[in-house]
Amino acid sequence: MSAFVLDASIAVAWCFEDEAAPEVDALLDGLKARGAVVPALWPLEVANVLVQAERRRRITMATVDGRLAAFAALPITVDTTSWLRTSAAILALARLHGLTTYDAAYLELATRQRLPLATKDKALRRAAAAVGVGLLP
C-alpha cells in the first residue's frame, strides 16, 4: 500500500536546489520506503515543469532526462482508474473548492484511497483540509 498521494509540486521541488526543504526531502525518504500513488496526469505534469525549466535555461536537457529516469526508478504507482469513473467526483471537488481539475484529481485520489496528500499548493491544501484529507508535510 502506498504511503501518500504525491502532488507534482512536491516532486518538482526535489529537482531544484532553491526549492529544497528538510520536510520535503523527508517525503522522498518516505516515498522510497513506502511508495506513493499519483493520478494519471502526474507524469505529464512533472515532465512539463521540467521541459519549461529547460526552455528557460534553468536546467539542461541532460538534467531533465536524468530527473525523469530517477522518477521512473521510484516506487510511484500511477492510478489507472478511468476518467469516466472519477470525473464526476473530480468536477464536484473542482467546483466546490475553486480548484483546477488537475488539482482536484489529486484530491479525489487521496479521498478515494484514504491517503494523506503531499502538496505545496496552497489552494489544494485548503481544499484537502476542508474535506478531511491528511496533509504532508
Backbone hydrogen bonds, N-H to C=O, Kabsch-Sander energy under -0.5 kcal/mol:
donor,donor_aa,acceptor,acceptor_aa,energy
3,A,35,G,-2.0
4,F,35,G,-0.6
5,V,116,P,-2.9
6,L,4,F,-0.5
6,L,37,V,-1.9
7,D,5,V,-0.6
7,D,118,A,-2.3
10,I,7,D,-1.1
11,A,7,D,-1.6
12,V,8,A,-2.8
13,A,9,S,-0.7
14,W,10,I,-1.0
14,W,11,A,-0.8
15,C,12,V,-1.4
16,F,12,V,-0.5
16,F,13,A,-0.8
19,E,16,F,-1.9
20,A,17,E,-1.4
25,D,21,A,-2.8
26,A,22,P,-2.1
27,L,23,E,-0.9
28,L,24,V,-1.0
29,D,25,D,-1.4
30,G,26,A,-2.1
31,L,27,L,-2.7
32,K,28,L,-2.5
33,A,29,D,-1.7
34,R,30,G,-2.9
35,G,30,G,-0.5
35,G,31,L,-2.5
36,A,75,P,-1.9
37,V,4,F,-2.1
38,V,77,T,-2.5
42,W,39,P,-1.9
45,E,41,L,-2.4
46,V,42,W,-2.8
47,A,43,P,-2.3
48,N,44,L,-2.3
49,V,45,E,-2.0
50,L,46,V,-2.2
51,V,47,A,-2.6
52,Q,48,N,-2.3
53,A,49,V,-2.1
54,E,50,L,-2.1
55,R,51,V,-2.3
56,R,52,Q,-1.6
57,R,54,E,-1.6
58,R,53,A,-3.0
59,I,53,A,-0.9
64,V,60,T,-2.2
65,D,61,M,-2.6
66,G,62,A,-2.4
67,R,63,T,-2.8
68,L,64,V,-2.6
69,A,65,D,-2.1
70,A,66,G,-2.2
71,F,67,R,-2.5
72,A,68,L,-2.1
73,A,69,A,-1.1
74,L,71,F,-1.3
76,I,74,L,-2.4
77,T,36,A,-2.9
77,T,75,P,-0.5
78,V,76,I,-0.5
79,D,38,V,-3.4
79,D,77,T,-0.6
85,R,82,S,-0.9
86,T,82,S,-1.3
87,S,83,W,-2.6
90,I,86,T,-2.6
91,L,87,S,-2.9
92,A,88,A,-2.2
93,L,89,A,-2.3
94,A,90,I,-2.5
95,R,91,L,-2.6
96,L,92,A,-2.7
97,H,93,L,-2.3
98,G,94,A,-1.0
99,L,94,A,-1.3
104,A,100,T,-2.5
105,A,101,T,-1.6
106,Y,102,Y,-1.0
107,L,103,D,-1.8
108,E,104,A,-2.8
109,L,105,A,-2.0
110,A,106,Y,-2.4
111,T,107,L,-2.4
112,R,108,E,-3.0
113,Q,109,L,-2.6
114,R,110,A,-0.7
114,R,111,T,-0.5
115,L,110,A,-2.0
117,L,134,G,-2.9
118,A,5,V,-3.0
119,T,117,L,-0.7
119,T,136,L,-1.5
125,R,121,D,-2.3
126,R,122,K,-2.4
127,A,123,A,-2.2
128,A,124,L,-2.5
129,A,125,R,-2.4
130,A,126,R,-2.0
131,V,127,A,-1.6
132,G,128,A,-0.5
132,G,129,A,-0.8
133,V,128,A,-2.8
136,L,117,L,-2.6
